[in-house]
Amino acid sequence: MNSETKAREANPKKQWSMQDFEIGKPLGKGKFGRVYLAREVKSKYMVALNVIFKEQIEKYKIQHQLRREMEIQTNLRHPNILRLYGWFHDAERIFLILEYAHGGEIYGKLRKTGHLSENQAAIYILSLTQALAYCHEKDVIHRDIKPENLLLDHEGQLKIADFGWSVQSRSKRHTICGTLDYIAPEMVENKAHDYAVDNWTLGILCYEFLYGVPPFEVESQRDTFRRIMKVDLSFPSTTCVSAEAKDLILRLLVKASSKRLSLQKIMEHPWIVKNADHMGICR
Ligand code: AMP
């Protein structure tokens, strides 16, 4: 943002309103509202405005959750975490002023190309690991990392979006198939869980980036759960993936959460070092 916008951002007393923005094309539709491209009138800075209907928030009783997650995301500053610059509301709606991710969802890219190259997958996994290490340092567990929540900016840099607030409701988990595919065994079993659930999800994503589908995907929810619980993992020979990549996946998809590779060890893993580290990504 430019200096004026930054100054407003730094001054929490300065209220944003609809008058500050010109609304552009729709970017997408979420469970509780719509996302639009918008331009801040004075600075001409492009942002994404997520318009959430208060009625929906009340219906799903997520007022407190939404507020907490908005506060979390506002305070996170990392190149791979989508910025939430601020918010405002009117009688019916809440408006979240978000960093605009020009490249859209990683999910779209994955569906278009089938699967990603090892270089690209390693760069994304390293970016995610660095962002999650930053979150964990601040005692934030994402718990809902999945391709739909990963956006790309105009340079193709990965941005984690959606800090849980839009997907906490159980009903979304029923409507969006595939969400279950990313859940760690301890969550399936309804046991207490900690940071290690994000490490599990990194294993799932690494697999999905390289093979195009998450590892435990099957038609029925019950069978997906069963496969997760058994860590029923196989590497299809139809896609050629290096032994080092498979090694990383196997070290992350470990049922005992304390035995999963730590984020630091992921950054040092030979597959990451070989494929992503030389890209000049700083730790
Ligand atoms: P959400 O309500 O957050 O699930 O967003 C719905 C859709 O809008 C997403 O799937 C994205 O395709 C798009 N979208 C959300 N936020 C942004 C953003 N900051 N920049 C670009 N597109 C976005």
py3Dmol code that shows the C-alpha trace and the ligand (Angstrom):
import py3Dmol

protein = """\
ATOM      1  CA  MET A   1       0.000   0.000   0.000  1.00  0.00           C
ATOM      2  CA  ASN A   2       1.218   3.567  -0.512  1.00  0.00           C
ATOM      3  CA  SER A   3       2.187   5.856   2.349  1.00  0.00           C
ATOM      4  CA  GLU A   4      -1.269   7.386   2.759  1.00  0.00           C
ATOM      5  CA  THR A   5      -2.972   4.000   2.867  1.00  0.00           C
ATOM      6  CA  LYS A   6      -0.268   2.724   5.202  1.00  0.00           C
ATOM      7  CA  ALA A   7      -0.856   5.708   7.438  1.00  0.00           C
ATOM      8  CA  ARG A   8      -4.572   4.887   7.553  1.00  0.00           C
ATOM      9  CA  GLU A   9      -3.722   1.275   8.228  1.00  0.00           C
ATOM     10  CA  ALA A  10      -1.455   2.340  11.065  1.00  0.00           C
ATOM     11  CA  ASN A  11      -4.250   4.476  12.485  1.00  0.00           C
ATOM     12  CA  PRO A  12      -6.877   2.052  13.708  1.00  0.00           C
ATOM     13  CA  LYS A  13      -9.231   4.947  14.567  1.00  0.00           C
ATOM     14  CA  LYS A  14      -9.541   5.894  10.866  1.00  0.00           C
ATOM     15  CA  GLN A  15     -12.585   4.014   9.592  1.00  0.00           C
ATOM     16  CA  TRP A  16     -12.834   2.581   6.080  1.00  0.00           C
ATOM     17  CA  SER A  17     -16.172   2.692   4.249  1.00  0.00           C
ATOM     18  CA  MET A  18     -17.624   1.794   0.846  1.00  0.00           C
ATOM     19  CA  GLN A  19     -16.866   5.368  -0.305  1.00  0.00           C
ATOM     20  CA  ASP A  20     -13.155   4.523  -0.173  1.00  0.00           C
ATOM     21  CA  PHE A  21     -13.477   1.827  -2.875  1.00  0.00           C
ATOM     22  CA  GLU A  22     -14.497   1.374  -6.508  1.00  0.00           C
ATOM     23  CA  ILE A  23     -15.849  -2.132  -6.981  1.00  0.00           C
ATOM     24  CA  GLY A  24     -14.646  -4.193  -9.934  1.00  0.00           C
ATOM     25  CA  LYS A  25     -15.176  -7.722 -11.218  1.00  0.00           C
ATOM     26  CA  PRO A  26     -16.242 -10.606  -8.969  1.00  0.00           C
ATOM     27  CA  LEU A  27     -13.286 -12.826  -8.047  1.00  0.00           C
ATOM     28  CA  GLY A  28     -15.135 -15.676  -6.416  1.00  0.00           C
ATOM     29  CA  LYS A  29     -17.886 -16.869  -4.188  1.00  0.00           C
ATOM     30  CA  GLY A  30     -17.435 -18.184  -0.681  1.00  0.00           C
ATOM     31  CA  LYS A  31     -19.866 -19.753   1.745  1.00  0.00           C
ATOM     32  CA  PHE A  32     -20.847 -16.491   3.407  1.00  0.00           C
ATOM     33  CA  GLY A  33     -20.590 -13.981   0.578  1.00  0.00           C
ATOM     34  CA  ARG A  34     -18.668 -12.842  -2.470  1.00  0.00           C
ATOM     35  CA  VAL A  35     -15.186 -11.559  -3.201  1.00  0.00           C
ATOM     36  CA  TYR A  36     -14.683  -8.594  -5.561  1.00  0.00           C
ATOM     37  CA  LEU A  37     -11.703  -6.876  -7.056  1.00  0.00           C
ATOM     38  CA  ALA A  38     -11.714  -3.287  -5.751  1.00  0.00           C
ATOM     39  CA  ARG A  39      -9.613  -0.143  -6.004  1.00  0.00           C
ATOM     40  CA  GLU A  40      -8.947   2.196  -3.131  1.00  0.00           C
ATOM     41  CA  VAL A  41     -10.044   5.551  -4.542  1.00  0.00           C
ATOM     42  CA  LYS A  42      -7.223   7.772  -3.297  1.00  0.00           C
ATOM     43  CA  SER A  43      -4.197   5.515  -3.723  1.00  0.00           C
ATOM     44  CA  LYS A  44      -5.604   3.508  -6.704  1.00  0.00           C
ATOM     45  CA  TYR A  45      -4.300   0.434  -4.867  1.00  0.00           C
ATOM     46  CA  MET A  46      -5.986  -2.821  -5.948  1.00  0.00           C
ATOM     47  CA  VAL A  47      -7.384  -5.026  -3.207  1.00  0.00           C
ATOM     48  CA  ALA A  48      -9.855  -7.893  -2.886  1.00  0.00           C
ATOM     49  CA  LEU A  49     -13.012  -7.066  -0.931  1.00  0.00           C
ATOM     50  CA  ASN A  50     -14.610 -10.048   0.735  1.00  0.00           C
ATOM     51  CA  VAL A  51     -18.247  -9.163   1.385  1.00  0.00           C
ATOM     52  CA  ILE A  52     -19.798 -11.336   4.080  1.00  0.00           C
ATOM     53  CA  PHE A  53     -23.480 -11.200   4.961  1.00  0.00           C
ATOM     54  CA  LYS A  54     -24.204 -10.666   8.665  1.00  0.00           C
ATOM     55  CA  GLU A  55     -27.293 -12.857   8.303  1.00  0.00           C
ATOM     56  CA  GLN A  56     -25.061 -15.791   7.342  1.00  0.00           C
ATOM     57  CA  ILE A  57     -22.701 -15.133  10.242  1.00  0.00           C
ATOM     58  CA  GLU A  58     -25.632 -15.150  12.648  1.00  0.00           C
ATOM     59  CA  LYS A  59     -27.152 -18.219  11.029  1.00  0.00           C
ATOM     60  CA  TYR A  60     -23.941 -20.197  11.494  1.00  0.00           C
ATOM     61  CA  LYS A  61     -23.171 -18.566  14.882  1.00  0.00           C
ATOM     62  CA  ILE A  62     -19.594 -17.720  13.922  1.00  0.00           C
ATOM     63  CA  GLN A  63     -19.447 -14.100  15.198  1.00  0.00           C
ATOM     64  CA  HIS A  64     -16.750 -14.792  17.799  1.00  0.00           C
ATOM     65  CA  GLN A  65     -14.765 -17.106  15.562  1.00  0.00           C
ATOM     66  CA  LEU A  66     -14.828 -14.578  12.723  1.00  0.00           C
ATOM     67  CA  ARG A  67     -13.673 -11.741  14.956  1.00  0.00           C
ATOM     68  CA  ARG A  68     -10.821 -13.826  16.412  1.00  0.00           C
ATOM     69  CA  GLU A  69      -9.614 -15.025  13.047  1.00  0.00           C
ATOM     70  CA  MET A  70      -9.802 -11.502  11.600  1.00  0.00           C
ATOM     71  CA  GLU A  71      -7.626 -10.285  14.461  1.00  0.00           C
ATOM     72  CA  ILE A  72      -5.147 -13.124  13.893  1.00  0.00           C
ATOM     73  CA  GLN A  73      -4.823 -12.474  10.167  1.00  0.00           C
ATOM     74  CA  THR A  74      -4.502  -8.695  10.618  1.00  0.00           C
ATOM     75  CA  ASN A  75      -1.451  -9.211  12.811  1.00  0.00           C
ATOM     76  CA  LEU A  76       0.355 -11.731  10.614  1.00  0.00           C
ATOM     77  CA  ARG A  77       3.099 -10.282   8.389  1.00  0.00           C
ATOM     78  CA  HIS A  78       4.774 -12.839   6.139  1.00  0.00           C
ATOM     79  CA  PRO A  79       5.428 -12.827   2.376  1.00  0.00           C
ATOM     80  CA  ASN A  80       3.475 -16.085   2.038  1.00  0.00           C
ATOM     81  CA  ILE A  81       0.457 -15.071   4.105  1.00  0.00           C
ATOM     82  CA  LEU A  82      -2.314 -13.042   2.492  1.00  0.00           C
ATOM     83  CA  ARG A  83      -2.604  -9.656   4.205  1.00  0.00           C
ATOM     84  CA  LEU A  84      -5.862  -8.567   5.767  1.00  0.00           C
ATOM     85  CA  TYR A  85      -5.504  -4.775   5.695  1.00  0.00           C
ATOM     86  CA  GLY A  86      -8.671  -3.977   7.624  1.00  0.00           C
ATOM     87  CA  TRP A  87     -12.426  -4.277   7.708  1.00  0.00           C
ATOM     88  CA  PHE A  88     -15.608  -2.255   7.990  1.00  0.00           C
ATOM     89  CA  HIS A  89     -19.332  -2.977   8.008  1.00  0.00           C
ATOM     90  CA  ASP A  90     -22.756  -1.622   7.155  1.00  0.00           C
ATOM     91  CA  ALA A  91     -26.190  -2.768   8.320  1.00  0.00           C
ATOM     92  CA  GLU A  92     -26.132  -6.083   6.418  1.00  0.00           C
ATOM     93  CA  ARG A  93     -22.552  -6.808   5.490  1.00  0.00           C
ATOM     94  CA  ILE A  94     -18.978  -7.073   6.736  1.00  0.00           C
ATOM     95  CA  PHE A  95     -16.239  -6.071   4.269  1.00  0.00           C
ATOM     96  CA  LEU A  96     -12.766  -7.559   4.592  1.00  0.00           C
ATOM     97  CA  ILE A  97     -10.042  -5.605   2.776  1.00  0.00           C
ATOM     98  CA  LEU A  98      -7.637  -8.272   1.540  1.00  0.00           C
ATOM     99  CA  GLU A  99      -4.418  -8.299  -0.436  1.00  0.00           C
ATOM    100  CA  TYR A 100      -5.331  -9.068  -4.060  1.00  0.00           C
ATOM    101  CA  ALA A 101      -3.940 -12.394  -5.278  1.00  0.00           C
ATOM    102  CA  HIS A 102      -3.807 -11.892  -9.031  1.00  0.00           C
ATOM    103  CA  GLY A 103      -2.906 -15.511  -9.837  1.00  0.00           C
ATOM    104  CA  GLY A 104      -6.005 -16.980  -8.152  1.00  0.00           C
ATOM    105  CA  GLU A 105      -6.145 -20.390  -6.520  1.00  0.00           C
ATOM    106  CA  ILE A 106      -3.328 -22.956  -6.764  1.00  0.00           C
ATOM    107  CA  TYR A 107      -6.182 -25.437  -7.115  1.00  0.00           C
ATOM    108  CA  GLY A 108      -6.977 -24.008 -10.579  1.00  0.00           C
ATOM    109  CA  LYS A 109      -3.364 -24.358 -11.692  1.00  0.00           C
ATOM    110  CA  LEU A 110      -3.222 -27.925 -10.402  1.00  0.00           C
ATOM    111  CA  ARG A 111      -6.431 -28.893 -12.195  1.00  0.00           C
ATOM    112  CA  LYS A 112      -5.191 -27.309 -15.441  1.00  0.00           C
ATOM    113  CA  THR A 113      -1.800 -29.021 -15.493  1.00  0.00           C
ATOM    114  CA  GLY A 114      -2.802 -32.281 -13.745  1.00  0.00           C
ATOM    115  CA  HIS A 115       0.194 -32.135 -11.425  1.00  0.00           C
ATOM    116  CA  LEU A 116       3.130 -29.829 -10.739  1.00  0.00           C
ATOM    117  CA  SER A 117       6.829 -30.250 -11.531  1.00  0.00           C
ATOM    118  CA  GLU A 118       9.074 -31.270  -8.611  1.00  0.00           C
ATOM    119  CA  ASN A 119      10.714 -27.825  -8.687  1.00  0.00           C
ATOM    120  CA  GLN A 120       7.400 -26.001  -8.473  1.00  0.00           C
ATOM    121  CA  ALA A 121       6.013 -28.364  -5.821  1.00  0.00           C
ATOM    122  CA  ALA A 122       9.176 -27.978  -3.692  1.00  0.00           C
ATOM    123  CA  ILE A 123       9.028 -24.169  -3.948  1.00  0.00           C
ATOM    124  CA  TYR A 124       5.399 -24.181  -2.783  1.00  0.00           C
ATOM    125  CA  ILE A 125       6.105 -26.647   0.051  1.00  0.00           C
ATOM    126  CA  LEU A 126       9.077 -24.531   1.214  1.00  0.00           C
ATOM    127  CA  SER A 127       6.974 -21.329   1.081  1.00  0.00           C
ATOM    128  CA  LEU A 128       4.208 -23.026   3.055  1.00  0.00           C
ATOM    129  CA  THR A 129       6.667 -24.436   5.594  1.00  0.00           C
ATOM    130  CA  GLN A 130       8.202 -21.009   6.161  1.00  0.00           C
ATOM    131  CA  ALA A 131       4.780 -19.388   6.566  1.00  0.00           C
ATOM    132  CA  LEU A 132       3.632 -22.119   8.966  1.00  0.00           C
ATOM    133  CA  ALA A 133       6.854 -21.846  10.999  1.00  0.00           C
ATOM    134  CA  TYR A 134       6.085 -18.144  11.390  1.00  0.00           C
ATOM    135  CA  CYS A 135       2.478 -18.933  12.412  1.00  0.00           C
ATOM    136  CA  HIS A 136       3.518 -21.623  14.890  1.00  0.00           C
ATOM    137  CA  GLU A 137       6.005 -19.201  16.461  1.00  0.00           C
ATOM    138  CA  LYS A 138       3.017 -16.949  17.093  1.00  0.00           C
ATOM    139  CA  ASP A 139       0.962 -19.861  18.458  1.00  0.00           C
ATOM    140  CA  VAL A 140      -1.309 -19.903  15.418  1.00  0.00           C
ATOM    141  CA  ILE A 141      -2.240 -23.306  13.972  1.00  0.00           C
ATOM    142  CA  HIS A 142      -3.920 -23.014  10.605  1.00  0.00           C
ATOM    143  CA  ARG A 143      -5.699 -26.421  10.624  1.00  0.00           C
ATOM    144  CA  ASP A 144      -7.255 -25.901   7.225  1.00  0.00           C
ATOM    145  CA  ILE A 145      -4.470 -25.795   4.687  1.00  0.00           C
ATOM    146  CA  LYS A 146      -5.768 -27.105   1.339  1.00  0.00           C
ATOM    147  CA  PRO A 147      -5.332 -26.026  -2.300  1.00  0.00           C
ATOM    148  CA  GLU A 148      -8.534 -23.910  -2.259  1.00  0.00           C
ATOM    149  CA  ASN A 149      -7.018 -21.805   0.537  1.00  0.00           C
ATOM    150  CA  LEU A 150      -3.738 -21.229  -1.278  1.00  0.00           C
ATOM    151  CA  LEU A 151      -3.643 -18.257  -3.647  1.00  0.00           C
ATOM    152  CA  LEU A 152      -0.937 -16.931  -5.974  1.00  0.00           C
ATOM    153  CA  ASP A 153       0.062 -13.285  -6.389  1.00  0.00           C
ATOM    154  CA  HIS A 154       1.068 -11.623  -9.685  1.00  0.00           C
ATOM    155  CA  GLU A 155       4.593 -13.068  -9.372  1.00  0.00           C
ATOM    156  CA  GLY A 156       3.334 -16.583  -8.690  1.00  0.00           C
ATOM    157  CA  GLN A 157       4.257 -16.341  -5.008  1.00  0.00           C
ATOM    158  CA  LEU A 158       2.134 -18.536  -2.756  1.00  0.00           C
ATOM    159  CA  LYS A 159      -0.161 -16.843  -0.227  1.00  0.00           C
ATOM    160  CA  ILE A 160      -2.014 -18.679   2.526  1.00  0.00           C
ATOM    161  CA  ALA A 161      -5.533 -17.263   2.757  1.00  0.00           C
ATOM    162  CA  ASP A 162      -8.575 -17.965   4.913  1.00  0.00           C
ATOM    163  CA  PHE A 163      -7.463 -18.203   8.477  1.00  0.00           C
ATOM    164  CA  GLY A 164     -10.142 -20.692   9.310  1.00  0.00           C
ATOM    165  CA  TRP A 165     -12.908 -18.201   9.874  1.00  0.00           C
ATOM    166  CA  SER A 166     -14.749 -19.079   6.683  1.00  0.00           C
ATOM    167  CA  VAL A 167     -14.486 -22.812   7.080  1.00  0.00           C
ATOM    168  CA  GLN A 168     -14.874 -23.446  10.762  1.00  0.00           C
ATOM    169  CA  SER A 169     -18.497 -24.410  10.411  1.00  0.00           C
ATOM    170  CA  ARG A 170     -19.106 -28.111  10.115  1.00  0.00           C
ATOM    171  CA  SER A 171     -21.639 -27.552   7.374  1.00  0.00           C
ATOM    172  CA  LYS A 172     -18.962 -26.266   4.994  1.00  0.00           C
ATOM    173  CA  ARG A 173     -17.066 -29.474   5.604  1.00  0.00           C
ATOM    174  CA  HIS A 174     -20.107 -31.348   4.305  1.00  0.00           C
ATOM    175  CA  THR A 175     -20.666 -29.153   1.288  1.00  0.00           C
ATOM    176  CA  ILE A 176     -17.062 -29.010   0.083  1.00  0.00           C
ATOM    177  CA  CYS A 177     -15.942 -32.498  -0.748  1.00  0.00           C
ATOM    178  CA  GLY A 178     -12.244 -33.020  -0.496  1.00  0.00           C
ATOM    179  CA  THR A 179     -11.798 -31.044   2.706  1.00  0.00           C
ATOM    180  CA  LEU A 180     -11.747 -34.333   4.594  1.00  0.00           C
ATOM    181  CA  ASP A 181      -8.760 -35.452   2.585  1.00  0.00           C
ATOM    182  CA  TYR A 182      -6.483 -33.055   4.478  1.00  0.00           C
ATOM    183  CA  ILE A 183      -7.452 -34.008   8.021  1.00  0.00           C
ATOM    184  CA  ALA A 184      -4.809 -35.601  10.241  1.00  0.00           C
ATOM    185  CA  PRO A 185      -5.583 -38.961  11.954  1.00  0.00           C
ATOM    186  CA  GLU A 186      -5.786 -37.345  15.415  1.00  0.00           C
ATOM    187  CA  MET A 187      -8.487 -34.989  14.120  1.00  0.00           C
ATOM    188  CA  VAL A 188     -10.376 -37.867  12.493  1.00  0.00           C
ATOM    189  CA  GLU A 189     -10.349 -39.581  15.898  1.00  0.00           C
ATOM    190  CA  ASN A 190     -11.458 -36.346  17.587  1.00  0.00           C
ATOM    191  CA  LYS A 191      -8.375 -36.410  19.812  1.00  0.00           C
ATOM    192  CA  ALA A 192      -6.599 -33.310  21.065  1.00  0.00           C
ATOM    193  CA  HIS A 193      -4.329 -31.989  18.332  1.00  0.00           C
ATOM    194  CA  ASP A 194      -1.511 -29.517  18.052  1.00  0.00           C
ATOM    195  CA  TYR A 195       0.827 -27.917  15.490  1.00  0.00           C
ATOM    196  CA  ALA A 196       1.640 -31.315  13.993  1.00  0.00           C
ATOM    197  CA  VAL A 197      -1.699 -31.351  12.120  1.00  0.00           C
ATOM    198  CA  ASP A 198      -0.246 -28.700   9.798  1.00  0.00           C
ATOM    199  CA  ASN A 199       2.848 -30.911   9.198  1.00  0.00           C
ATOM    200  CA  TRP A 200       0.555 -33.805   8.228  1.00  0.00           C
ATOM    201  CA  THR A 201      -1.248 -31.531   5.773  1.00  0.00           C
ATOM    202  CA  LEU A 202       2.066 -30.536   4.199  1.00  0.00           C
ATOM    203  CA  GLY A 203       2.592 -34.245   3.416  1.00  0.00           C
ATOM    204  CA  ILE A 204      -0.884 -34.468   1.845  1.00  0.00           C
ATOM    205  CA  LEU A 205      -0.285 -31.333  -0.231  1.00  0.00           C
ATOM    206  CA  CYS A 206       3.162 -32.453  -1.358  1.00  0.00           C
ATOM    207  CA  TYR A 207       1.570 -35.691  -2.605  1.00  0.00           C
ATOM    208  CA  GLU A 208      -1.299 -33.830  -4.295  1.00  0.00           C
ATOM    209  CA  PHE A 209       1.057 -31.340  -5.991  1.00  0.00           C
ATOM    210  CA  LEU A 210       3.091 -34.224  -7.449  1.00  0.00           C
ATOM    211  CA  TYR A 211       0.348 -36.758  -8.250  1.00  0.00           C
ATOM    212  CA  GLY A 212      -2.617 -34.419  -8.851  1.00  0.00           C
ATOM    213  CA  VAL A 213      -4.893 -36.063  -6.283  1.00  0.00           C
ATOM    214  CA  PRO A 214      -4.711 -36.280  -2.479  1.00  0.00           C
ATOM    215  CA  PRO A 215      -3.412 -39.680  -1.278  1.00  0.00           C
ATOM    216  CA  PHE A 216      -6.457 -40.982   0.594  1.00  0.00           C
ATOM    217  CA  GLU A 217      -9.180 -39.803  -1.783  1.00  0.00           C
ATOM    218  CA  VAL A 218     -12.066 -42.249  -2.293  1.00  0.00           C
ATOM    219  CA  GLU A 219     -15.784 -41.881  -2.940  1.00  0.00           C
ATOM    220  CA  SER A 220     -17.126 -42.334   0.563  1.00  0.00           C
ATOM    221  CA  GLN A 221     -16.213 -40.212   3.546  1.00  0.00           C
ATOM    222  CA  ARG A 222     -16.052 -43.253   5.782  1.00  0.00           C
ATOM    223  CA  ASP A 223     -13.527 -44.968   3.496  1.00  0.00           C
ATOM    224  CA  THR A 224     -11.401 -41.811   3.317  1.00  0.00           C
ATOM    225  CA  PHE A 225     -11.328 -41.742   7.122  1.00  0.00           C
ATOM    226  CA  ARG A 226     -10.443 -45.428   7.228  1.00  0.00           C
ATOM    227  CA  ARG A 227      -7.558 -44.903   4.813  1.00  0.00           C
ATOM    228  CA  ILE A 228      -6.272 -41.912   6.802  1.00  0.00           C
ATOM    229  CA  MET A 229      -6.384 -43.923  10.038  1.00  0.00           C
ATOM    230  CA  LYS A 230      -4.424 -46.786   8.460  1.00  0.00           C
ATOM    231  CA  VAL A 231      -2.125 -44.351   6.587  1.00  0.00           C
ATOM    232  CA  ASP A 232      -3.033 -46.454   3.557  1.00  0.00           C
ATOM    233  CA  LEU A 233      -0.537 -44.773   1.238  1.00  0.00           C
ATOM    234  CA  SER A 234       0.628 -45.843  -2.212  1.00  0.00           C
ATOM    235  CA  PHE A 235       2.623 -44.112  -4.935  1.00  0.00           C
ATOM    236  CA  PRO A 236       1.114 -44.721  -8.402  1.00  0.00           C
ATOM    237  CA  SER A 237       3.750 -45.766 -10.913  1.00  0.00           C
ATOM    238  CA  THR A 238       1.893 -43.880 -13.670  1.00  0.00           C
ATOM    239  CA  THR A 239       3.509 -40.622 -12.475  1.00  0.00           C
ATOM    240  CA  CYS A 240       7.277 -40.490 -12.207  1.00  0.00           C
ATOM    241  CA  VAL A 241       8.223 -38.948  -8.853  1.00  0.00           C
ATOM    242  CA  SER A 242      11.737 -38.958  -7.327  1.00  0.00           C
ATOM    243  CA  ALA A 243      12.671 -41.134  -4.357  1.00  0.00           C
ATOM    244  CA  GLU A 244      13.580 -37.990  -2.350  1.00  0.00           C
ATOM    245  CA  ALA A 245      10.081 -36.537  -2.794  1.00  0.00           C
ATOM    246  CA  LYS A 246       8.508 -39.833  -1.688  1.00  0.00           C
ATOM    247  CA  ASP A 247      10.853 -39.877   1.313  1.00  0.00           C
ATOM    248  CA  LEU A 248       9.617 -36.433   2.429  1.00  0.00           C
ATOM    249  CA  ILE A 249       5.969 -37.498   2.033  1.00  0.00           C
ATOM    250  CA  LEU A 250       6.594 -40.687   4.044  1.00  0.00           C
ATOM    251  CA  ARG A 251       8.237 -38.692   6.844  1.00  0.00           C
ATOM    252  CA  LEU A 252       5.243 -36.341   7.070  1.00  0.00           C
ATOM    253  CA  LEU A 253       2.369 -38.824   6.720  1.00  0.00           C
ATOM    254  CA  VAL A 254       3.195 -40.546  10.003  1.00  0.00           C
ATOM    255  CA  LYS A 255       0.306 -41.473  12.273  1.00  0.00           C
ATOM    256  CA  ALA A 256       2.125 -40.632  15.528  1.00  0.00           C
ATOM    257  CA  SER A 257       2.078 -36.847  15.415  1.00  0.00           C
ATOM    258  CA  SER A 258       5.253 -36.462  17.519  1.00  0.00           C
ATOM    259  CA  LYS A 259       7.221 -38.530  14.955  1.00  0.00           C
ATOM    260  CA  ARG A 260       6.378 -36.309  11.959  1.00  0.00           C
ATOM    261  CA  LEU A 261       9.227 -34.321  10.447  1.00  0.00           C
ATOM    262  CA  SER A 262       9.506 -30.888  12.068  1.00  0.00           C
ATOM    263  CA  LEU A 263       9.139 -27.734   9.966  1.00  0.00           C
ATOM    264  CA  GLN A 264      12.861 -27.021  10.410  1.00  0.00           C
ATOM    265  CA  LYS A 265      13.725 -30.519   9.143  1.00  0.00           C
ATOM    266  CA  ILE A 266      11.417 -30.068   6.138  1.00  0.00           C
ATOM    267  CA  MET A 267      13.406 -26.954   5.164  1.00  0.00           C
ATOM    268  CA  GLU A 268      16.617 -29.008   5.410  1.00  0.00           C
ATOM    269  CA  HIS A 269      15.262 -32.064   3.578  1.00  0.00           C
ATOM    270  CA  PRO A 270      17.413 -33.022   0.530  1.00  0.00           C
ATOM    271  CA  TRP A 271      14.426 -32.787  -1.863  1.00  0.00           C
ATOM    272  CA  ILE A 272      13.665 -29.230  -0.731  1.00  0.00           C
ATOM    273  CA  VAL A 273      17.335 -28.210  -0.768  1.00  0.00           C
ATOM    274  CA  LYS A 274      17.803 -29.652  -4.263  1.00  0.00           C
ATOM    275  CA  ASN A 275      14.603 -28.286  -5.825  1.00  0.00           C
ATOM    276  CA  ALA A 276      13.660 -25.107  -3.999  1.00  0.00           C
ATOM    277  CA  ASP A 277      16.569 -23.714  -2.054  1.00  0.00           C
ATOM    278  CA  HIS A 278      18.545 -22.520  -5.076  1.00  0.00           C
ATOM    279  CA  MET A 279      15.582 -20.324  -6.066  1.00  0.00           C
ATOM    280  CA  GLY A 280      16.875 -17.692  -3.628  1.00  0.00           C
ATOM    281  CA  ILE A 281      14.028 -18.132  -1.179  1.00  0.00           C
ATOM    282  CA  CYS A 282      15.238 -16.838   2.150  1.00  0.00           C
ATOM    283  CA  ARG A 283      14.528 -18.541   5.432  1.00  0.00           C
TER     284      ARG A 283
END
"""
ligand_1 = """\
23
AMP
P -13.555 -17.261 -0.060
O -14.855 -16.659 0.278
O -12.438 -16.697 0.731
O -13.587 -18.764 -0.089
O -13.229 -16.802 -1.572
C -13.953 -17.252 -2.669
C -13.058 -17.213 -3.904
O -12.690 -15.873 -4.226
C -11.722 -17.927 -3.695
O -11.862 -19.264 -3.979
C -10.805 -17.216 -4.681
O -10.917 -17.776 -5.961
C -11.353 -15.808 -4.692
N -10.571 -14.959 -3.791
C -10.731 -14.867 -2.446
N -9.849 -14.000 -1.923
C -9.111 -13.527 -2.948
C -8.017 -12.610 -3.040
N -7.537 -12.000 -1.968
N -7.492 -12.365 -4.260
C -7.987 -12.991 -5.352
N -9.008 -13.879 -5.333
C -9.574 -14.148 -4.147
"""
view = py3Dmol.view(width=600, height=400)
view.addModel(protein, "pdb")
view.setStyle({"model": 0}, {"cartoon": {"style": "trace"}})
view.addModel(ligand_1, "xyz")
view.setStyle({"model": 1}, {"stick": {}})
view.zoomTo()
view.show()
